[in-house]
Amino acid sequence: MSARARKKTKKKVAKKATEKRMSKRKTAKTTKKRVTKKKTGTRATTAKKKGAKKKVAKKKAFKKKVAKPAPKETVKKRPLTADEKKARARQRSAERRFLQESKAHLLSRRAALIAAYYSAKGNTKTSTAGG
């Protein structure tokens, strides 16, 4: 879109907006003039004249009763005994030891592989062993 065309469309849009605003103002003014004081007295409303029926409240949908599931028995947590605590600690330390050993094993394997690679190359550069 050229600059000129853009300018034209801008103008058009602005014009439309102002027209809308002005029309709104006009309608507001006319409606203000039209408002008159309500007449008081015992006149029948249009609804009464037409014999409108009273609104009847809708009946609520009937819900089927569903049997509730039986309550589950919950086991209360009790604090650990000293023996249990010791056993858990033992287990934890064993796991830690196992992990350390496996890590050491992996590292040694890696070092061996690196050494083998470099020796095969004919350059025994094993300074990078173990990462």
N, CA, C and O atoms as a MOPAC input file, in Angstrom:
PM7 MOZYME 1SCF
protein

 N      0.84300 1    -1.19000 1     0.00000 1
 C      0.00000 1     0.00000 1     0.00000 1
 C      0.88600 1     1.25100 1     0.00000 1
 O      1.79700 1     1.38500 1     0.81800 1
 N      0.60300 1     2.14500 1    -0.92000 1
 C      1.41700 1     3.36000 1    -1.00500 1
 C      1.05900 1     4.31600 1     0.12700 1
 O      0.03700 1     4.17000 1     0.79700 1
 N      1.92600 1     5.28700 1     0.31400 1
 C      1.71800 1     6.26200 1     1.38900 1
 C      0.43500 1     7.05400 1     1.15500 1
 O     -0.31500 1     7.36000 1     2.08200 1
 N      0.21000 1     7.37600 1    -0.12400 1
 C     -0.98000 1     8.16500 1    -0.47700 1
 C     -2.26000 1     7.37600 1    -0.15800 1
 O     -3.21100 1     7.90500 1     0.41700 1
 N     -2.25200 1     6.10900 1    -0.54500 1
 C     -3.42400 1     5.26100 1    -0.30800 1
 C     -3.67500 1     5.11400 1     1.18800 1
 O     -4.81400 1     5.13900 1     1.65600 1
 N     -2.55800 1     4.96000 1     1.93300 1
 C     -2.68100 1     4.81100 1     3.38800 1
 C     -3.32000 1     6.05100 1     4.00000 1
 O     -4.18100 1     5.96900 1     4.87600 1
 N     -2.86800 1     7.20600 1     3.50900 1
 C     -3.38700 1     8.48200 1     3.99000 1
 C     -4.89300 1     8.57400 1     3.72600 1
 O     -5.66700 1     8.99400 1     4.58600 1
 N     -5.28300 1     8.17100 1     2.51800 1
 C     -6.69900 1     8.21900 1     2.12700 1
 C     -7.54900 1     7.33300 1     3.02900 1
 O     -8.60600 1     7.74500 1     3.50700 1
 N     -7.07300 1     6.10900 1     3.25500 1
 C     -7.84200 1     5.18200 1     4.09600 1
 C     -7.95400 1     5.72700 1     5.51300 1
 O     -8.99400 1     5.60700 1     6.16000 1
 N     -6.85700 1     6.33300 1     5.98700 1
 C     -6.85800 1     6.92600 1     7.32300 1
 C     -7.95100 1     7.98200 1     7.42100 1
 O     -8.71600 1     8.03100 1     8.38400 1
 N     -8.00100 1     8.82900 1     6.38700 1
 C     -8.99800 1     9.90100 1     6.35600 1
 C    -10.41100 1     9.33000 1     6.36700 1
 O    -11.28500 1     9.80500 1     7.09200 1
 N    -10.61600 1     8.29700 1     5.54700 1
 C    -11.93700 1     7.66500 1     5.46100 1
 C    -12.37300 1     7.13600 1     6.81800 1
 O    -13.50200 1     7.35600 1     7.25700 1
 N    -11.46000 1     6.44000 1     7.46900 1
 C    -11.75700 1     5.84900 1     8.77400 1
 C    -12.09600 1     6.93600 1     9.78100 1
 O    -13.03800 1     6.80600 1    10.56300 1
 N    -11.31100 1     8.01400 1     9.74900 1
 C    -11.53100 1     9.12500 1    10.67000 1
 C    -12.90300 1     9.74800 1    10.43100 1
 O    -13.62800 1    10.06900 1    11.37300 1
 N    -13.24200 1     9.91100 1     9.15400 1
 C    -14.52500 1    10.50300 1     8.78000 1
 C    -15.67900 1     9.65400 1     9.31700 1
 O    -16.63900 1    10.17300 1     9.88500 1
 N    -15.56100 1     8.34100 1     9.12500 1
 C    -16.60600 1     7.42700 1     9.59700 1
 C    -16.77800 1     7.54400 1    11.10100 1
 O    -17.89500 1     7.58700 1    11.61500 1
 N    -15.64200 1     7.59700 1    11.79800 1
 C    -15.67100 1     7.66400 1    13.25900 1
 C    -16.36500 1     8.93000 1    13.72600 1
 O    -17.18500 1     8.89500 1    14.64400 1
 N    -16.03200 1    10.06100 1    13.08600 1
 C    -16.65500 1    11.32400 1    13.48100 1
 C    -18.15000 1    11.29500 1    13.20000 1
 O    -18.95000 1    11.77300 1    14.00500 1
 N    -18.52500 1    10.73100 1    12.05100 1
 C    -19.95300 1    10.62100 1    11.71100 1
 C    -20.70000 1     9.83400 1    12.77300 1
 O    -21.78600 1    10.21800 1    13.20600 1
 N    -20.10200 1     8.73400 1    13.18100 1
 C    -20.71700 1     7.87900 1    14.19300 1
 C    -20.92100 1     8.66100 1    15.48700 1
 O    -21.98400 1     8.62100 1    16.10600 1
 N    -19.84900 1     9.38300 1    15.87600 1
 C    -19.89800 1    10.15100 1    17.12100 1
 C    -21.01100 1    11.19300 1    17.06800 1
 O    -21.78500 1    11.35000 1    18.01300 1
 N    -21.07300 1    11.89500 1    15.94900 1
 C    -22.07400 1    12.94700 1    15.79500 1
 C    -23.48900 1    12.37200 1    15.84500 1
 O    -24.38000 1    12.94500 1    16.47200 1
 N    -23.68400 1    11.23500 1    15.17900 1
 C    -25.01700 1    10.62400 1    15.16600 1
 C    -25.41200 1    10.20200 1    16.58100 1
 O    -26.56800 1    10.33100 1    16.98300 1
 N    -24.43700 1     9.70000 1    17.31900 1
 C    -24.70800 1     9.29600 1    18.70400 1
 C    -25.15900 1    10.49500 1    19.52600 1
 O    -26.11200 1    10.41500 1    20.30000 1
 N    -24.44500 1    11.62000 1    19.33900 1
 C    -24.79500 1    12.84000 1    20.07200 1
 C    -26.20800 1    13.29200 1    19.73000 1
 O    -26.98700 1    13.66800 1    20.60600 1
 N    -26.52100 1    13.24800 1    18.44800 1
 C    -27.85900 1    13.65900 1    18.00100 1
 C    -28.93800 1    12.81800 1    18.66500 1
 O    -29.91900 1    13.34400 1    19.19100 1
 N    -28.74200 1    11.50000 1    18.63100 1
 C    -29.75300 1    10.60700 1    19.21800 1
 C    -29.88600 1    10.86500 1    20.71200 1
 O    -30.98700 1    10.82400 1    21.26200 1
 N    -28.76200 1    11.13000 1    21.36200 1
 C    -28.79100 1    11.39100 1    22.80000 1
 C    -29.62100 1    12.63800 1    23.08500 1
 O    -30.42300 1    12.65900 1    24.01900 1
 N    -29.42100 1    13.67700 1    22.27300 1
 C    -30.16200 1    14.92700 1    22.46100 1
 C    -31.65900 1    14.71500 1    22.26200 1
 O    -32.47400 1    15.19500 1    23.04900 1
 N    -32.01100 1    13.99000 1    21.20200 1
 C    -33.43300 1    13.78100 1    20.90700 1
 C    -34.09600 1    12.94700 1    21.99500 1
 O    -35.23800 1    13.20800 1    22.37300 1
 N    -33.39000 1    11.95400 1    22.49200 1
 C    -33.99200 1    11.11600 1    23.53800 1
 C    -34.19000 1    11.91900 1    24.81300 1
 O    -35.15900 1    11.70800 1    25.54200 1
 N    -33.28000 1    12.83000 1    25.07800 1
 C    -33.42200 1    13.67100 1    26.26800 1
 C    -34.70100 1    14.50000 1    26.17700 1
 O    -35.41900 1    14.66600 1    27.16300 1
 N    -34.97200 1    15.01400 1    24.98900 1
 C    -36.15500 1    15.84800 1    24.80000 1
 C    -37.43300 1    15.03600 1    24.98000 1
 O    -38.42000 1    15.52500 1    25.53000 1
 N    -37.40200 1    13.78000 1    24.50700 1
 C    -38.60600 1    12.96500 1    24.50800 1
 C    -39.05700 1    12.52100 1    25.89000 1
 O    -40.23900 1    12.24100 1    26.08800 1
 N    -38.14200 1    12.45100 1    26.84600 1
 C    -38.49300 1    11.93200 1    28.17000 1
 C    -39.51100 1    12.86000 1    28.82400 1
 O    -39.26400 1    14.05200 1    29.00700 1
 N    -40.65100 1    12.28800 1    29.16900 1
 C    -41.70200 1    13.07900 1    29.82100 1
 C    -42.03000 1    12.46000 1    31.16300 1
 O    -41.66700 1    11.31900 1    31.44900 1
 N    -42.71400 1    13.22200 1    31.96700 1
 C    -43.06000 1    12.74200 1    33.30200 1
 C    -44.08200 1    11.61800 1    33.18800 1
 O    -45.02700 1    11.69100 1    32.40300 1
 N    -43.87200 1    10.58300 1    33.98500 1
 C    -44.80000 1     9.45000 1    33.95000 1
 C    -46.12100 1     9.85400 1    34.58300 1
 O    -46.16900 1    10.59500 1    35.56500 1
 N    -47.18900 1     9.34300 1    33.98900 1
 C    -48.51400 1     9.63700 1    34.53700 1
 C    -48.78700 1     8.69900 1    35.69300 1
 O    -48.54500 1     7.49400 1    35.61000 1
 N    -49.28600 1     9.26200 1    36.75800 1
 C    -49.62700 1     8.42200 1    37.90700 1
 C    -51.11600 1     8.14600 1    37.87800 1
 O    -51.89600 1     8.90400 1    37.30100 1
 N    -51.49400 1     7.05000 1    38.50800 1
 C    -52.90700 1     6.70400 1    38.53900 1
 C    -53.07500 1     5.20700 1    38.41800 1
 O    -52.10100 1     4.47400 1    38.24500 1
 N    -54.31400 1     4.75600 1    38.50900 1
 C    -54.56800 1     3.31300 1    38.46500 1
 C    -54.98200 1     2.91100 1    37.05900 1
 O    -56.15000 1     2.62700 1    36.79400 1
 N    -54.02700 1     2.89100 1    36.18800 1
 C    -54.30100 1     2.45100 1    34.82300 1
 C    -53.83000 1     1.01400 1    34.68000 1
 O    -52.82100 1     0.62100 1    35.26600 1
 N    -54.54700 1     0.25400 1    33.91900 1
 C    -54.17000 1    -1.14200 1    33.72200 1
 C    -52.94600 1    -1.20900 1    32.81800 1
 O    -52.86400 1    -0.52100 1    31.80000 1
 N    -52.01500 1    -2.03800 1    33.20800 1
 C    -50.80400 1    -2.19200 1    32.38700 1
 C    -51.13500 1    -3.00700 1    31.14100 1
 O    -52.15400 1    -3.69500 1    31.08000 1
 N    -50.26000 1    -2.91200 1    30.16400 1
 C    -50.49000 1    -3.64000 1    28.90900 1
 C    -50.55100 1    -5.13600 1    29.15800 1
 O    -51.30500 1    -5.85200 1    28.49900 1
 N    -49.75400 1    -5.60600 1    30.11200 1
 C    -49.75500 1    -7.03600 1    30.42000 1
 C    -51.12700 1    -7.46500 1    30.92700 1
 O    -51.64000 1    -8.52700 1    30.57200 1
 N    -51.71100 1    -6.60300 1    31.77500 1
 C    -53.03400 1    -6.91800 1    32.32700 1
 C    -54.08600 1    -6.88600 1    31.22600 1
 O    -54.98200 1    -7.72900 1    31.17700 1
 N    -53.96200 1    -5.91300 1    30.35800 1
 C    -54.92100 1    -5.77700 1    29.26100 1
 C    -54.91200 1    -7.01600 1    28.37000 1
 O    -55.95700 1    -7.50900 1    27.94700 1
 N    -53.72300 1    -7.49500 1    28.10300 1
 C    -53.59000 1    -8.66100 1    27.23000 1
 C    -53.86700 1    -9.96800 1    27.95900 1
 O    -53.90600 1   -11.02700 1    27.33200 1
 N    -54.05600 1    -9.91000 1    29.25200 1
 C    -54.35000 1   -11.10300 1    30.04500 1
 C    -53.15700 1   -12.03300 1    30.13300 1
 O    -53.26300 1   -13.24300 1    29.93600 1
 N    -52.02800 1   -11.43500 1    30.43400 1
 C    -50.80700 1   -12.24400 1    30.52100 1
 C    -50.85900 1   -13.15500 1    31.73000 1
 O    -51.37100 1   -12.79000 1    32.78900 1
 N    -50.31700 1   -14.35200 1    31.54600 1
 C    -50.30900 1   -15.31900 1    32.65000 1
 C    -49.14400 1   -15.02500 1    33.57900 1
 O    -48.12400 1   -14.46500 1    33.17800 1
 N    -49.32500 1   -15.41300 1    34.81300 1
 C    -48.23500 1   -15.24500 1    35.78100 1
 C    -47.13100 1   -16.23000 1    35.45500 1
 O    -47.37800 1   -17.34500 1    34.99400 1
 N    -45.92300 1   -15.79800 1    35.70300 1
 C    -44.79000 1   -16.68400 1    35.43700 1
 C    -44.76900 1   -17.79300 1    36.46600 1
 O    -44.85900 1   -17.54700 1    37.66900 1
 N    -44.65100 1   -19.02100 1    35.98000 1
 C    -44.59200 1   -20.17000 1    36.88500 1
 C    -43.14400 1   -20.61400 1    36.98800 1
 O    -42.45200 1   -20.78000 1    35.98300 1
 N    -42.70700 1   -20.80100 1    38.21000 1
 C    -41.32200 1   -21.22800 1    38.41800 1
 C    -41.12600 1   -22.61700 1    37.84800 1
 O    -41.95200 1   -23.50800 1    38.04300 1
 N    -40.01900 1   -22.79100 1    37.14100 1
 C    -39.73500 1   -24.09100 1    36.53800 1
 C    -39.40700 1   -25.09900 1    37.61900 1
 O    -38.76800 1   -24.77900 1    38.62100 1
 N    -39.85400 1   -26.31700 1    37.39700 1
 C    -39.54500 1   -27.37400 1    38.36000 1
 C    -38.10200 1   -27.79600 1    38.18100 1
 O    -37.58600 1   -27.86300 1    37.06500 1
 N    -37.46900 1   -28.07600 1    39.29200 1
 C    -36.06800 1   -28.50500 1    39.22900 1
 C    -35.99800 1   -29.92900 1    38.70600 1
 O    -36.87400 1   -30.75200 1    38.97100 1
 N    -34.94100 1   -30.20000 1    37.96200 1
 C    -34.75100 1   -31.53800 1    37.40500 1
 C    -34.55100 1   -32.53600 1    38.52900 1
 O    -33.81900 1   -32.27700 1    39.48400 1
 N    -35.20600 1   -33.67400 1    38.40700 1
 C    -35.12500 1   -34.69600 1    39.45200 1
 C    -33.79500 1   -35.42400 1    39.36100 1
 O    -33.42900 1   -35.96400 1    38.31700 1
 N    -33.09100 1   -35.42600 1    40.46200 1
 C    -31.79300 1   -36.10200 1    40.48800 1
 C    -31.93600 1   -37.46300 1    41.12900 1
 O    -32.55000 1   -37.61100 1    42.18500 1
 N    -31.35800 1   -38.45700 1    40.47300 1
 C    -31.39400 1   -39.80100 1    41.04000 1
 C    -30.40500 1   -39.88000 1    42.18300 1
 O    -29.30400 1   -39.33200 1    42.11500 1
 N    -30.81200 1   -40.56700 1    43.23100 1
 C    -29.90700 1   -40.72100 1    44.36700 1
 C    -28.94200 1   -41.86100 1    44.08000 1
 O    -29.34800 1   -42.97200 1    43.73900 1
 N    -27.67000 1   -41.56400 1    44.22400 1
 C    -26.64100 1   -42.57100 1    43.98800 1
 C    -26.02100 1   -42.94700 1    45.32100 1
 O    -25.69900 1   -42.08800 1    46.14200 1
 N    -25.86200 1   -44.25200 1    45.52000 1
 C    -25.30000 1   -44.72500 1    46.78600 1
 C    -23.86200 1   -44.25300 1    46.92500 1
 O    -23.06800 1   -44.33400 1    45.98800 1
 N    -23.55000 1   -43.76600 1    48.10000 1
 C    -22.18500 1   -43.29200 1    48.35200 1
 C    -21.26300 1   -44.48300 1    48.56000 1
 O    -21.66800 1   -45.48700 1    49.14600 1
 N    -20.03200 1   -44.38100 1    48.08600 1
 C    -19.09800 1   -45.49000 1    48.30700 1
 C    -18.74600 1   -45.61500 1    49.78700 1
 O    -18.68500 1   -44.63100 1    50.52400 1
 N    -18.51800 1   -46.85300 1    50.18900 1
 C    -18.20700 1   -47.10100 1    51.60300 1
 C    -16.88800 1   -46.43300 1    51.96500 1
 O    -15.94900 1   -46.44100 1    51.17000 1
 N    -16.81200 1   -45.86300 1    53.14600 1
 C    -15.56100 1   -45.19400 1    53.53200 1
 C    -14.40300 1   -46.17900 1    53.66100 1
 O    -14.55300 1   -47.27400 1    54.20300 1
 N    -13.24800 1   -45.76200 1    53.15000 1
 C    -12.07500 1   -46.62600 1    53.21200 1
 C    -11.40900 1   -46.50400 1    54.57700 1
 O    -11.38600 1   -45.44200 1    55.19800 1
 N    -10.87600 1   -47.62300 1    55.00900 1
 C    -10.16700 1   -47.60400 1    56.29000 1
 C     -8.78200 1   -47.00900 1    56.08400 1
 O     -8.00200 1   -47.48300 1    55.25900 1
 N     -8.49600 1   -45.97700 1    56.83800 1
 C     -7.19000 1   -45.33100 1    56.70800 1
 C     -6.27200 1   -45.79100 1    57.83100 1
 O     -6.67200 1   -45.88600 1    58.99100 1
 N     -5.04300 1   -46.07100 1    57.45800 1
 C     -4.06400 1   -46.50700 1    58.45700 1
 C     -3.29500 1   -45.28300 1    58.92000 1
 O     -2.67400 1   -44.57700 1    58.12600 1
 N     -3.35200 1   -45.05200 1    60.20600 1
 C     -2.65700 1   -43.88700 1    60.74800 1
 C     -1.15800 1   -44.13100 1    60.74200 1
 O     -0.69300 1   -45.22500 1    61.06200 1
 N     -0.40300 1   -43.09500 1    60.37300 1
 C      1.05200 1   -43.22400 1    60.36800 1
 C      1.55700 1   -43.15000 1    61.80000 1
 O      1.14900 1   -42.29500 1    62.58600 1
 N      2.46000 1   -44.07600 1    62.11100 1
 C      3.05500 1   -44.04200 1    63.45300 1
 C      4.52600 1   -43.67600 1    63.31600 1
 O      5.13800 1   -43.94400 1    62.28200 1
 N      5.08700 1   -43.07700 1    64.33200 1
 C      6.49800 1   -42.71300 1    64.24200 1
 C      7.38500 1   -43.94700 1    64.18700 1
 O      7.04900 1   -44.98900 1    64.75000 1
 N      8.53000 1   -43.82400 1    63.49800 1
 C      9.45800 1   -44.94900 1    63.35400 1
 C     10.14600 1   -45.26300 1    64.67900 1
 O     10.44900 1   -44.38200 1    65.48300 1
 N     10.37700 1   -46.54700 1    64.86500 1
 C     11.11400 1   -46.95400 1    66.07100 1
 C     12.60300 1   -46.76800 1    65.80100 1
 O     13.02600 1   -46.55800 1    64.66400 1
 N     13.38600 1   -46.85100 1    66.87500 1
 C     14.83500 1   -46.64800 1    66.75800 1
 C     15.46100 1   -47.67900 1    65.82300 1
 O     16.33500 1   -47.35800 1    65.01800 1
 N     14.99400 1   -48.93700 1    65.94500 1
 C     15.54300 1   -50.00600 1    65.09100 1
 C     15.27300 1   -49.72600 1    63.60800 1
 O     16.14300 1   -49.89200 1    62.75300 1
 N     14.03100 1   -49.29500 1    63.33700 1
 C     13.65800 1   -49.00000 1    61.95000 1
 C     14.50300 1   -47.86000 1    61.38300 1
 O     14.93700 1   -47.88800 1    60.23100 1
 N     14.71900 1   -46.85200 1    62.24100 1
 C     15.53400 1   -45.70900 1    61.82100 1
 C     16.94000 1   -46.16400 1    61.45600 1
 O     17.49800 1   -45.75300 1    60.43800 1
 N     17.50300 1   -47.02200 1    62.30800 1
 C     18.86600 1   -47.53600 1    62.07500 1
 C     18.92500 1   -48.32700 1    60.76800 1
 O     19.85500 1   -48.17800 1    59.97500 1
 N     17.90500 1   -49.17700 1    60.56100 1
 C     17.85700 1   -50.00800 1    59.35300 1
 C     17.80900 1   -49.13400 1    58.10400 1
 O     18.48300 1   -49.40400 1    57.11000 1
 N     16.99600 1   -48.07600 1    58.17900 1
 C     16.87400 1   -47.16700 1    57.03600 1
 C     18.19700 1   -46.46000 1    56.75400 1
 O     18.60100 1   -46.29900 1    55.60200 1
 N     18.87000 1   -46.03900 1    57.84200 1
 C     20.15600 1   -45.35700 1    57.70100 1
 C     21.16700 1   -46.29000 1    57.05200 1
 O     21.95000 1   -45.88600 1    56.19300 1
 N     21.13400 1   -47.57100 1    57.48900 1
 C     22.03700 1   -48.57000 1    56.94400 1
 C     21.80200 1   -48.72600 1    55.43200 1
 O     22.73400 1   -48.77700 1    54.62900 1
 N     20.52400 1   -48.79800 1    55.09500 1
 C     20.13600 1   -48.94600 1    53.68000 1
 C     20.64600 1   -47.76300 1    52.84900 1
 O     21.19000 1   -47.92700 1    51.75700 1
 N     20.44600 1   -46.56400 1    53.41300 1
 C     20.87200 1   -45.33500 1    52.73500 1
 C     22.37100 1   -45.33300 1    52.46300 1
 O     22.82600 1   -45.04200 1    51.35600 1
 N     23.12500 1   -45.67000 1    53.51400 1
 C     24.59000 1   -45.65200 1    53.38200 1
 C     25.04600 1   -46.70300 1    52.36800 1
 O     25.98200 1   -46.47600 1    51.60000 1
 N     24.36500 1   -47.86200 1    52.37700 1
 C     24.71200 1   -48.93100 1    51.43400 1
 C     24.48000 1   -48.46400 1    49.99600 1
 O     25.29500 1   -48.70600 1    49.10600 1
 N     23.34400 1   -47.78800 1    49.79500 1
 C     23.02100 1   -47.26700 1    48.46200 1
 C     24.07300 1   -46.27200 1    48.00100 1
 O     24.52500 1   -46.29800 1    46.85700 1
 N     24.45700 1   -45.37900 1    48.93900 1
 C     25.44400 1   -44.35900 1    48.62100 1
 C     26.77500 1   -45.00400 1    48.22800 1
 O     27.42300 1   -44.61400 1    47.25700 1
 N     27.15500 1   -46.01300 1    49.02900 1
 C     28.41300 1   -46.72100 1    48.78300 1
 C     28.38300 1   -47.37800 1    47.39300 1
 O     29.34300 1   -47.30200 1    46.62600 1
 N     27.25200 1   -48.02200 1    47.10000 1
 C     27.09900 1   -48.71300 1    45.81500 1
 C     27.23800 1   -47.72900 1    44.65200 1
 O     27.90500 1   -48.01100 1    43.65600 1
 N     26.58900 1   -46.56300 1    44.80200 1
 C     26.64900 1   -45.54900 1    43.74700 1
 C     28.07300 1   -45.05400 1    43.53200 1
 O     28.52600 1   -44.88300 1    42.40000 1
 N     28.77400 1   -44.82700 1    44.65400 1
 C     30.16300 1   -44.35500 1    44.56100 1
 C     31.04200 1   -45.38100 1    43.84400 1
 O     31.85800 1   -45.04100 1    42.98800 1
 N     30.84700 1   -46.64400 1    44.22100 1
 C     31.64200 1   -47.72100 1    43.61200 1
 C     31.37900 1   -47.81500 1    42.11000 1
 O     32.30500 1   -47.93600 1    41.30800 1
 N     30.09100 1   -47.75700 1    41.74800 1
 C     29.73200 1   -47.87400 1    40.32900 1
 C     30.30800 1   -46.70000 1    39.53500 1
 O     30.75600 1   -46.86100 1    38.39900 1
 N     30.28700 1   -45.50200 1    40.16100 1
 C     30.82800 1   -44.31900 1    39.49900 1
 C     32.33200 1   -44.49200 1    39.26800 1
 O     32.84600 1   -44.18900 1    38.19200 1
 N     33.02600 1   -44.98700 1    40.29900 1
 C     34.47300 1   -45.20300 1    40.20600 1
 C     34.78000 1   -46.21400 1    39.10800 1
 O     35.72600 1   -46.05400 1    38.33800 1
 N     33.95700 1   -47.25500 1    39.05600 1
 C     34.13100 1   -48.30900 1    38.05500 1
 C     33.99700 1   -47.73100 1    36.64100 1
 O     34.79800 1   -48.01600 1    35.75000 1
 N     32.94200 1   -46.90100 1    36.46800 1
 C     32.70400 1   -46.28300 1    35.16200 1
 C     33.86800 1   -45.38400 1    34.75400 1
 O     34.30700 1   -45.39500 1    33.60400 1
 N     34.35900 1   -44.60100 1    35.72700 1
 C     35.46600 1   -43.68700 1    35.43800 1
 C     36.71500 1   -44.45500 1    35.02700 1
 O     37.41600 1   -44.06700 1    34.09300 1
 N     36.98600 1   -45.55500 1    35.73900 1
 C     38.18400 1   -46.35000 1    35.42600 1
 C     38.06400 1   -46.96100 1    34.02600 1
 O     39.03500 1   -47.03300 1    33.27300 1
 N     36.83100 1   -47.40200 1    33.70100 1
 C     36.59400 1   -47.97800 1    32.37300 1
 C     36.83000 1   -46.93800 1    31.28300 1
 O     37.41700 1   -47.21300 1    30.23600 1
 N     36.34800 1   -45.72900 1    31.57500 1
 C     36.49500 1   -44.62600 1    30.61800 1
 C     37.98100 1   -44.32100 1    30.39700 1
 O     38.43600 1   -44.12700 1    29.27000 1
 N     38.71900 1   -44.28500 1    31.51600 1
 C     40.15400 1   -43.99900 1    31.43900 1
 C     40.85700 1   -45.06400 1    30.59900 1
 O     41.72300 1   -44.75800 1    29.77900 1
 N     40.46800 1   -46.32000 1    30.82100 1
 C     41.07700 1   -47.43100 1    30.08400 1
 C     40.79000 1   -47.30800 1    28.59000 1
 O     41.66500 1   -47.53200 1    27.75300 1
 N     39.52800 1   -46.94200 1    28.27100 1
 C     39.13900 1   -46.78300 1    26.86900 1
 C     39.94100 1   -45.67600 1    26.19100 1
 O     40.40000 1   -45.81900 1    25.05800 1
 N     40.09500 1   -44.56600 1    26.91700 1
 C     40.84400 1   -43.43200 1    26.36200 1
 C     42.29500 1   -43.84200 1    26.10500 1
 O     42.87400 1   -43.53400 1    25.06400 1
 N     42.86400 1   -44.55000 1    27.09300 1
 C     44.25800 1   -45.00600 1    26.96500 1
 C     44.40100 1   -45.93000 1    25.75300 1
 O     45.35800 1   -45.83000 1    24.98600 1
 N     43.43000 1   -46.82700 1    25.60200 1
 C     43.46200 1   -47.77500 1    24.49100 1
 C     43.37500 1   -47.04000 1    23.16100 1
 O     44.06300 1   -47.37600 1    22.19700 1
 N     42.50400 1   -46.01900 1    23.13500 1
 C     42.31300 1   -45.24100 1    21.90600 1
 C     43.61800 1   -44.57100 1    21.48000 1
 O     44.02400 1   -44.63900 1    20.32000 1
 N     44.27000 1   -43.91500 1    22.46200 1
 C     45.50000 1   -43.19700 1    22.13800 1
 C     46.65600 1   -44.14200 1    21.81600 1
 O     47.50100 1   -43.83400 1    20.97500 1
 N     46.69000 1   -45.28900 1    22.48800 1
 C     47.77300 1   -46.24700 1    22.21600 1
 C     47.60700 1   -46.82500 1    20.80900 1
 O     48.58400 1   -47.08900 1    20.10900 1
 N     46.34500 1   -47.01300 1    20.41400 1
 C     46.07200 1   -47.51500 1    19.06700 1
 C     46.49000 1   -46.48400 1    18.03200 1
 O     46.92000 1   -46.82000 1    16.92900 1
 N     46.35200 1   -45.21500 1    18.41700 1
 C     46.73400 1   -44.12800 1    17.52500 1
 C     48.25800 1   -44.03800 1    17.39900 1
 O     48.79400 1   -43.48500 1    16.43900 1
 N     48.92800 1   -44.59900 1    18.39800 1
 C     50.39000 1   -44.52300 1    18.41900 1
 C     50.86000 1   -43.32100 1    19.20200 1
 O     52.01100 1   -42.89700 1    19.09200 1
 N     49.94800 1   -42.77200 1    19.99900 1
 C     50.30400 1   -41.61500 1    20.82000 1
 C     49.76900 1   -41.87700 1    22.21100 1
 O     48.56700 1   -41.73600 1    22.43900 1
 N     50.61000 1   -42.24800 1    23.13300 1
 C     50.13900 1   -42.60400 1    24.48300 1
 C     49.95600 1   -41.34200 1    25.29800 1
 O     50.80500 1   -40.95600 1    26.10100 1
 N     48.81100 1   -40.71300 1    25.05900 1
 C     48.50800 1   -39.47600 1    25.79500 1
 C     47.36800 1   -39.81400 1    26.75200 1
 O     46.19600 1   -39.65200 1    26.41000 1
 N     47.70900 1   -40.27600 1    27.93200 1
 C     46.68100 1   -40.71900 1    28.88600 1
 C     46.43900 1   -39.68000 1    29.96700 1
 O     45.90700 1   -39.99100 1    31.03300 1
 N     46.83000 1   -38.45100 1    29.68700 1
 C     46.64000 1   -37.39100 1    30.68800 1
 C     45.16400 1   -37.01700 1    30.80900 1
 O     44.75300 1   -36.44500 1    31.81800 1
 N     44.36300 1   -37.33400 1    29.78700 1
 C     42.93600 1   -36.98900 1    29.81100 1
 C     42.10700 1   -38.08300 1    30.46600 1
 O     40.87900 1   -38.00200 1    30.49300 1
 N     42.76200 1   -39.08900 1    30.98600 1
 C     42.02800 1   -40.21300 1    31.57600 1
 C     41.19900 1   -39.74000 1    32.75900 1
 O     41.62600 1   -38.89400 1    33.54400 1
 N     40.03100 1   -40.29400 1    32.86500 1
 C     39.14200 1   -39.95900 1    33.98900 1
 C     38.42800 1   -38.64100 1    33.80100 1
 O     37.97300 1   -38.03800 1    34.77400 1
 N     38.32300 1   -38.19200 1    32.58900 1
 C     37.57000 1   -36.98600 1    32.28300 1
 C     38.39700 1   -35.76200 1    32.53700 1
 O     37.92400 1   -34.64400 1    32.33400 1

